[in-house]
Amino acid sequence: MFSIKRVLAVSAVIATGLVASQDAQAADQATPAPAVKAKPKAPDVPFFFVNDNRLTYAYIFQSADAGSYSFRPNGSINGKTAQQVLAYTQFDV
């Protein structure tokens, strides 16, 4: 049958293989280092980026408005009138 030396030698080889395979599994199961995520790139903005919005209001005390007139009590024509001017201007490149 089998000699005790041979049984011990085979069992030692098997035990060594089991330990080695457990070490290999442990190395495979080790958690990897977290991946470094790249920072999101900011959108490219042109060098000459211009955006200009204006809202203006003006009150004109005496202005001439074509086609708009009134008669004074003495019969003369009054071509001057008060105006309110509201303007919106937008410029974008």
C-alpha positions in Angstrom: 0.0 0.0 0.0 1.0 3.5 0.5 3.9 4.4 2.7 3.5 7.1 5.3 6.2 9.2 3.7 4.5 9.2 0.4 1.1 10.1 2.0 2.7 13.0 3.9 4.6 14.2 0.8 1.4 14.2 -1.3 -0.6 15.8 1.4 2.1 18.5 1.8 2.0 19.2 -2.0 -1.8 19.4 -1.9 -1.7 21.7 1.1 0.9 24.0 -0.5 -1.2 24.1 -3.7 -4.3 25.0 -1.7 -2.5 27.8 0.2 -1.1 29.1 -3.1 -4.5 29.0 -4.8 -6.1 30.8 -1.8 -3.4 33.5 -2.0 -4.0 33.9 -5.7 -7.8 34.2 -5.1 -7.2 36.7 -2.4 -5.0 38.7 -4.7 -7.7 38.5 -7.4 -10.4 39.6 -5.0 -8.4 42.6 -3.7 -10.4 45.8 -4.2 -8.8 47.8 -7.0 -7.8 51.4 -6.4 -10.7 53.8 -7.2 -10.6 55.1 -10.7 -9.7 58.8 -11.0 -12.4 60.6 -12.9 -11.5 63.3 -15.3 -12.8 66.8 -14.4 -15.5 67.9 -16.8 -14.1 70.4 -19.3 -15.6 73.9 -19.3 -17.2 74.9 -22.6 -15.0 76.9 -24.9 -15.9 80.6 -24.9 -14.8 82.7 -27.8 -12.2 85.5 -27.0 -14.5 88.3 -28.3 -17.7 87.3 -26.5 -20.1 90.3 -26.3 -23.7 90.5 -25.1 -25.1 94.0 -24.6 -28.8 94.5 -23.6 -30.2 98.0 -22.9 -33.6 99.3 -21.9 -33.9 103.1 -22.0 -36.6 105.5 -21.2 -36.8 109.2 -22.3 -39.3 111.9 -21.7 -39.3 114.7 -24.3 -41.0 117.8 -23.2 -41.4 119.5 -26.6 -41.1 117.4 -29.7 -42.4 117.6 -33.2 -44.5 114.6 -34.2 -45.3 114.5 -37.9 -49.1 114.5 -38.5 -49.9 115.3 -34.9 -50.9 118.8 -34.0 -53.4 120.8 -32.1 -55.0 124.3 -32.5 -54.4 127.0 -29.9 -57.2 129.2 -28.7 -56.0 132.1 -30.9 -56.2 129.8 -34.0 -52.5 129.1 -34.5 -51.2 125.5 -34.9 -49.4 123.9 -32.1 -47.0 121.2 -33.6 -45.2 120.6 -30.4 -46.2 117.8 -28.0 -44.7 115.8 -25.1 -43.5 112.3 -25.9 -42.5 109.3 -23.8 -39.9 107.1 -25.6 -39.1 103.5 -24.5 -36.4 101.6 -26.4 -34.9 98.2 -26.1 -31.5 97.5 -27.8 -29.8 94.1 -28.0 -26.3 93.4 -29.4 -24.8 90.0 -29.4 -21.7 88.5 -31.1 
